[in-house]
Amino acid sequence: MTDTLTRFTVSLPTSLLASVDQEMVERGYSSRSEFVRDLIRDRLARRTWDEGVDEVFGTLTILYDHHVPGLAEKIMEAQHTHLVNVLCTTHVHVSHDDCLEAIILRGRPDEIENMVLTIGGMKGVRSAHLSPAVP
């Protein structure tokens, strides 16, 4: 089922529009409309996530130093002990020192966020970024 498109007008200061256009081009969007649609979808997904719905999905992307003793085991243990369904993980060796993992999750928003905080706070984890997704 395809929704019909409705045109509406948005007024922006020239400097803000220039920033929007620059971001749109840098991210490879073909039009302002598609860029704005994605911004709105992201905002609505975040709102639904924040409202505490029963089940959401997300991707946790972590970059970590695999030379830190026991870190890989701690990351795996966190995946086993939190009340979150880990649907899939992908592990990539980025450099001699760094590994990147993408972990696809399903569960309650608060449970997923607790797992993200646990993993993100571990010594040797350089970054932990959650991309929420709401069906």
Protein Blocks (a to p, Z undefined) as FASTA:
>chain_A
ZZddddddddddfklmmmmmmmmmmnopabfklmmmmmmmmmmmmmmmmnopabdcdddd
ddddfkbghklmmmmmmmmmpccdcfbdcdddfblmbccddddddddfklmmmmmmmmmm
pghiabdcdddddZZ
